[in-house]
Amino acid sequence: MTMRPIWAEISRPRLLENYRLLRRLAGAASLLAIVKANAYGHGVIPCAQALCAEDAYQWLGVTGAEEGAALRVVSPNARILVMGGVWEHEAEAVIADSLTPVVWEPSQINWLQTAATARSLAAQSIPVHLEIDTGMSRQGVRLDALPALLQHISASPALHIEGVMTHFHSPEFLDGRATTEQLDQFVIALDTIAAHSLRPQWIHAGNSATVLTECGAKTLIDLAARYSAKAMLRPGLALYGYAPRFSSAGLSLAGFTATDFNGTAQLSAARLVQPVLSWKTRIVSLRTIEAGETVGYCATFRATHKSRLALLPAGYADGLNRLLSNRGSVLVRGQRALIVGRISMDLTIIDVTDIPGVEIGDEGVLIGQQKRHEITAYDHADLAGTIPYEILCNIAARVPRIMKD
């Protein structure tokens, strides 16, 4: 039960509908559902439980061993990929909780082998997924260092390469040139791995954009087939109801006809996936100010006329971006109420002058839908000059997540 009147509602039906749509779009490829960063702010445990109820052997992607260990308690059969690699003291936990680590550094191989030796594990009992750097210059082994790393893994008897992966830096660009260049690098890496007589079971790359673009899934499926492997795609943002913004209009969805989506052909991705999270609060105080009076820290808002103000118990400590001050809005009684003055740590003031009948206890929607109006994470992101990933991930842990059916 939540005491303070601020909470986030997570729609289980929408989460599962998004997952089913993405699974359908992925065709023969499997999905690795990205639930890292607290499921993009949606609550990792309830979201993972919902996905695993849909598919008990679901692949889940987390950042570190700690996230993975928490998921293992509630998802005993899931495959859990630790995408951020392993640090020295995480290797033991990775093995103990049957997590699958991503590797690209010799030190990671050493730590895992040492932990496996301490447990007297059998040869090749620990699956790892090898990440290839094809242009991100972030995680992943570079092509020139790949042969030496493969030898190092081969000399570590407890480990075997179950999967090979890379990360596209610009999958939202529909001309595909950057992704094609990265795929060319990926093929060189896969050929090198095959030349070392290694046969990975999984080949994976891409994110929500890859699933949603017309040729994204097919390209990866065909690539995996060349190496007798299975393809896997890693949707994140779209799983939670937000399609990436592509670089050109008219996104085409592969292989679907007018009857596939309620008689409407070629719907945009933004209309197919549905936002899963609604962020809500309640009005806790009301007051009237006269023309000329100021509002909030540093008096950044001055009333030009008699105004009625409502106070919300939500602030930047809850994740409400301070850059929405005097710019953003909140839905009250089905209408938009402008945020006035600077957003405080725990409080925000809105102008409800033109909304009749507002009372203490009325619901205020920070993100979500109310009657005919909707505020999305994209709306917040556009005003704050950022991306919806950050808006969603920044919703604080002190905001309770409530799974709704």
VOGU-3710 file (C-alpha; in Angstrom, 3 decimals, decimal comma):
1> mtmrpiwaei> 0,000/0,000/0,000  1,343/3,434/-0,953  1,038/6,192/1,659  2,393/9,275/-0,094  0,085/10,180/-2,992  2,462/9,550/-5,862  2,720/6,243/-7,716  3,317/4,614/-11,088  0,836/2,164/-12,563  2,262/-0,581/-14,777
11> srprllenyr> -0,182/-2,172/-17,230  0,410/-5,918/-17,411  -1,906/-6,316/-20,458  -0,055/-3,617/-22,395  3,344/-5,051/-21,507  2,296/-8,477/-22,752  0,598/-7,093/-25,863  3,792/-5,223/-26,750  5,855/-8,355/-26,156  3,574/-10,482/-28,338
21> llrrlagaas> 3,694/-7,931/-31,135  7,496/-7,733/-31,014  7,747/-11,521/-30,929  5,552/-11,667/-34,006  7,612/-9,047/-35,823  10,809/-10,912/-34,936  9,699/-13,921/-36,960  12,109/-16,819/-36,542  14,364/-14,832/-34,218  14,050/-15,169/-30,456
31> llaivkanay> 13,651/-12,154/-28,176  15,875/-11,136/-25,303  13,673/-8,806/-23,265  15,751/-5,971/-21,822  14,781/-5,440/-18,185  17,928/-3,690/-16,983  17,770/-0,354/-15,140  14,732/-1,549/-13,187  12,977/-2,456/-16,450  13,515/1,067/-17,758
41> ghgvipcaqa> 11,949/2,414/-14,585  8,911/0,119/-14,755  9,911/-2,246/-11,944  12,149/-5,168/-12,859  10,600/-7,831/-10,630  6,921/-7,451/-11,632  7,808/-6,949/-15,302  10,055/-10,006/-15,366  7,396/-12,073/-13,598  4,812/-11,037/-16,188
51> lcaedayqwl> 7,127/-11,880/-19,097  8,145/-15,220/-17,602  4,496/-16,121/-17,043  4,114/-15,616/-20,789  7,235/-17,673/-21,564  8,859/-19,588/-18,704  12,161/-19,879/-20,576  12,296/-16,225/-21,542  15,665/-14,557/-22,119  16,079/-11,469/-19,903
61> gvtgaeegaa> 18,809/-8,839/-20,178  20,192/-7,171/-17,039  23,152/-4,902/-16,337  24,969/-6,721/-13,534  25,058/-9,786/-11,342  23,096/-8,114/-8,548  20,120/-7,483/-10,835  20,446/-11,008/-12,167  20,483/-12,565/-8,704  17,294/-10,720/-7,731
71> lrvvspnari> 15,582/-11,952/-10,897  16,712/-15,530/-10,394  14,653/-15,712/-7,182  11,405/-15,000/-9,040  12,359/-16,403/-12,469  13,904/-19,826/-11,839  13,733/-21,002/-15,460  14,636/-17,794/-17,300  17,904/-17,341/-19,150  19,447/-14,180/-17,685
81> lvmggvwehe> 22,155/-12,388/-19,661  24,457/-10,085/-17,671  25,040/-7,484/-20,373  27,440/-5,248/-18,476  30,053/-7,973/-18,129  31,446/-9,149/-14,797  33,741/-7,587/-12,251  36,098/-9,625/-10,090  33,759/-10,157/-7,154  30,715/-10,832/-9,367
91> aeaviadslt> 32,098/-13,968/-10,990  31,136/-16,219/-8,078  27,584/-14,803/-8,014  27,214/-15,269/-11,767  28,024/-18,947/-11,418  26,012/-19,475/-8,230  22,852/-18,020/-9,770  23,277/-19,641/-13,200  23,579/-16,304/-14,964  25,081/-15,944/-18,423
101> pvvwepsqin> 27,802/-13,281/-18,590  28,798/-11,151/-21,550  32,599/-11,122/-21,894  35,185/-9,243/-23,928  38,194/-8,739/-21,605  40,843/-11,325/-20,626  40,352/-10,341/-16,977  36,689/-11,391/-17,159  37,743/-14,784/-18,482  40,270/-15,159/-15,668
111> wlqtaatars> 37,768/-14,263/-12,934  35,162/-16,695/-14,261  37,688/-19,505/-14,656  39,006/-18,940/-11,120  35,487/-19,023/-9,669  34,667/-22,152/-11,671  37,859/-23,883/-10,498  36,988/-23,078/-6,878  33,672/-24,863/-7,418  35,300/-27,796/-9,238
121> laaqsipvhl> 32,974/-27,336/-12,186  33,108/-29,615/-15,194  34,704/-28,553/-18,444  32,735/-26,111/-20,592  29,960/-25,821/-18,019  29,730/-22,019/-18,027  28,159/-20,434/-21,125  29,404/-16,959/-22,050  28,342/-14,531/-24,757  31,232/-12,842/-26,511
131> eidtgmsrqg> 30,659/-9,195/-27,449  32,316/-7,802/-30,574  33,088/-4,084/-30,924  31,981/-3,211/-34,457  31,942/0,557/-34,074  30,574/1,600/-30,687  34,034/1,724/-29,050  32,321/0,911/-25,787  32,016/-2,730/-24,756  33,303/-5,560/-26,898
141> vrldalpall> 36,576/-6,962/-28,157  38,136/-5,199/-31,130  38,789/-7,271/-34,238  42,554/-7,019/-33,889  42,368/-8,433/-30,352  39,841/-11,158/-31,159  42,209/-14,057/-32,068  44,149/-13,709/-28,822  40,945/-13,560/-26,777  39,581/-16,665/-28,504
151> qhisaspalh> 42,761/-18,524/-27,597  42,395/-17,314/-24,030  38,823/-18,622/-23,841  39,839/-21,923/-25,409  42,506/-22,271/-22,714  39,865/-21,758/-19,999  38,282/-25,208/-19,723  35,233/-24,196/-17,693  33,959/-21,737/-20,309  32,358/-22,104/-23,708
161> iegvmthfhs> 31,094/-19,492/-26,148  27,340/-19,964/-26,330  26,602/-16,667/-28,061  28,233/-13,895/-30,057  26,787/-10,398/-30,055  27,360/-6,831/-31,127  25,605/-3,515/-30,569  24,412/-1,215/-33,376  25,000/2,470/-32,760  22,508/3,875/-35,304
171> pefldgratt> 19,709/1,367/-36,005  17,140/4,186/-36,202  18,652/5,428/-39,482  16,547/3,748/-42,136  19,140/4,130/-44,906  21,039/1,467/-42,983  24,546/2,439/-44,088  26,010/2,606/-40,596  24,413/-0,703/-39,617  25,637/-2,333/-42,836
181> eqldqfvial> 29,185/-1,249/-42,034  28,860/-2,721/-38,557  27,420/-5,958/-39,930  30,419/-6,242/-42,260  32,695/-6,013/-39,207  30,520/-8,527/-37,375  30,859/-11,008/-40,251  34,651/-10,732/-40,099  34,470/-11,535/-36,390  32,113/-14,481/-36,946
191> dtiaahslrp> 34,386/-15,856/-39,675  37,330/-15,582/-37,298  35,396/-17,431/-34,601  34,420/-20,163/-37,077  38,063/-20,477/-38,166  38,896/-21,312/-34,553  36,410/-24,221/-34,787  33,986/-22,498/-32,402  30,251/-22,870/-33,084  28,091/-20,433/-31,082
201> qwihagnsat> 24,467/-21,370/-30,572  23,207/-17,782/-30,584  24,038/-14,721/-32,685  22,384/-11,501/-31,582  22,373/-7,767/-32,218  20,002/-4,858/-32,476  17,348/-3,283/-30,289  13,752/-2,127/-30,651  14,530/-0,333/-33,898  15,931/-3,534/-35,400
211> vltecgaktl> 12,749/-5,443/-34,579  10,486/-2,725/-35,959  12,249/-2,025/-39,246  11,262/-4,023/-42,280  14,512/-5,896/-42,892  16,080/-5,747/-39,447  15,009/-9,141/-38,156  15,414/-10,910/-41,510  18,964/-9,649/-41,926  19,995/-11,066/-38,570
221> idlaarysak> 18,106/-14,334/-39,101  19,870/-14,852/-42,431  23,231/-13,993/-40,884  22,773/-16,473/-38,027  21,747/-19,195/-40,480  25,080/-18,820/-42,304  26,785/-20,039/-39,129  24,153/-22,652/-38,199  23,146/-20,514/-35,226  19,889/-19,082/-33,925
231> amlrpglaly> 19,172/-15,350/-34,144  18,129/-13,240/-31,192  16,977/-9,606/-30,993  17,057/-7,387/-27,891  14,030/-5,037/-27,661  13,905/-2,591/-24,771  12,108/0,726/-25,304  9,383/-0,721/-27,548  8,640/-3,388/-24,958  7,516/-0,573/-22,656
241> gyaprfssag> 5,442/1,138/-25,335  7,713/3,670/-27,009  8,876/3,240/-30,582  12,257/4,741/-31,457  12,136/7,813/-33,656  13,367/6,793/-37,062  15,296/9,061/-39,390  12,649/9,008/-42,117  8,866/8,770/-42,213  6,702/5,926/-43,429
251> lslagftatd> 8,126/3,073/-41,400  7,167/-0,173/-43,086  6,482/-3,305/-41,079  7,542/-6,493/-42,790  5,050/-9,047/-44,034  1,854/-7,653/-42,542  -1,365/-7,002/-44,424  -4,380/-4,824/-43,729  -6,082/-7,580/-41,757  -3,162/-8,066/-39,389
261> fngtaqlsaa> -3,839/-4,873/-37,444  -7,599/-4,424/-37,177  -7,992/-3,643/-40,859  -5,477/-0,805/-40,909  -2,492/-1,298/-43,203  1,032/-0,029/-42,536  0,387/1,526/-39,150  3,348/3,403/-37,749  5,313/1,689/-35,001  4,376/4,452/-32,590
271> rlvqpvlswk> 0,706/3,452/-32,873  1,342/-0,273/-32,570  3,117/-0,319/-29,235  1,349/1,076/-26,174  2,925/2,887/-23,200  2,982/0,572/-20,211  3,595/3,115/-17,426  1,298/5,812/-16,064  2,758/8,171/-13,440  0,209/9,748/-11,125
281> trivslrtie> -0,162/11,922/-8,040  -2,888/13,899/-6,246  -3,513/17,540/-5,420  -2,697/18,102/-1,740  -3,309/21,848/-1,456  -5,023/24,731/-3,267  -4,573/28,483/-3,036  -5,401/31,657/-4,930  -2,808/34,337/-5,682  -3,249/37,835/-7,014
291> agetvgycat> -1,720/39,444/-10,085  1,923/40,276/-9,442  2,534/37,527/-6,877  5,371/35,071/-7,514  5,673/31,292/-7,393  8,487/28,959/-6,373  12,234/29,264/-5,859  13,822/32,400/-7,331  10,354/33,661/-8,292  10,680/32,490/-11,891
301> frathksrla> 6,905/32,786/-12,378  4,882/35,938/-11,716  1,105/35,856/-12,096  -0,342/38,296/-14,632  -3,843/37,836/-13,256  -5,645/36,300/-10,312  -4,755/32,604/-10,409  -5,694/29,380/-8,686  -2,747/27,103/-7,950  -2,611/23,440/-6,991
311> llpagyadgl> 0,224/21,730/-5,140  1,433/18,256/-6,123  3,667/16,063/-3,899  6,056/15,269/-6,750  9,440/16,780/-7,446  12,851/16,194/-8,925  13,707/13,711/-6,145  10,880/11,605/-7,593  12,369/11,934/-11,070  10,269/14,817/-12,385
321> nrllsnrgsv> 12,822/16,631/-14,511  13,545/20,153/-13,253  13,785/21,378/-16,849  9,989/21,001/-17,052  9,675/24,038/-14,765  7,402/26,676/-16,372  7,221/24,472/-19,489  5,635/21,127/-18,749  2,068/20,314/-17,869  0,011/17,863/-15,824
331> lvrgqraliv> -3,399/16,413/-16,631  -6,132/17,341/-14,151  -9,808/16,589/-14,787  -8,956/15,776/-18,387  -7,260/19,121/-19,080  -3,668/20,328/-19,190  -2,468/22,374/-16,235  0,803/24,247/-16,742  3,653/23,726/-14,288  4,404/27,165/-12,818
341> grismdltii> 7,546/28,111/-10,981  10,522/25,858/-10,469  9,970/22,196/-9,684  11,196/21,608/-6,118  12,785/18,499/-4,633  9,446/17,102/-3,410  6,786/19,513/-4,699  5,431/20,976/-7,926  2,905/23,776/-8,452  0,445/23,830/-11,338
351> dvtdipgvei> -1,994/26,474/-12,572  -5,602/25,200/-12,486  -7,269/28,602/-12,963  -9,089/27,550/-16,123  -10,096/24,080/-14,916  -13,428/24,256/-13,091  -14,198/22,305/-9,936  -10,672/21,268/-8,977  -10,495/19,893/-5,425  -7,921/18,532/-3,016
361> gdegvligqq> -7,512/14,836/-3,778  -8,018/15,197/-7,534  -5,682/13,010/-9,576  -2,840/14,595/-11,505  -1,282/12,615/-14,349  2,412/13,318/-14,926  2,764/10,652/-17,625  -0,240/8,838/-19,012  -3,728/9,389/-20,330  -6,718/11,171/-18,843
371> krheitaydh> -9,892/11,418/-20,895  -8,880/12,665/-24,374  -5,437/13,970/-23,460  -2,139/12,161/-23,034  1,340/13,086/-21,798  4,152/10,729/-22,793  7,778/10,242/-21,853  8,573/11,701/-25,271  6,739/14,909/-24,277  8,907/15,205/-21,162
381> adlagtipye> 12,031/14,350/-23,130  11,376/16,942/-25,833  10,944/19,712/-23,267  13,986/18,624/-21,269  16,214/18,107/-24,295  16,808/14,424/-23,600  15,482/10,971/-24,532  12,532/8,952/-23,171  14,906/6,294/-21,811  16,255/8,847/-19,322
391> ilcniaarvp> 12,804/10,130/-18,369  11,545/6,626/-17,557  14,717/5,373/-15,869  14,865/8,474/-13,665  11,527/7,813/-11,961  12,830/7,315/-8,435  12,717/4,106/-6,433  10,640/5,901/-3,792  7,765/6,068/-6,304  5,855/2,772/-5,812
401> rimkd> 5,185/0,704/-8,930  1,761/-0,931/-8,945  1,048/-3,676/-11,480  -2,441/-3,276/-12,910  -4,541/-5,795/-14,832
//
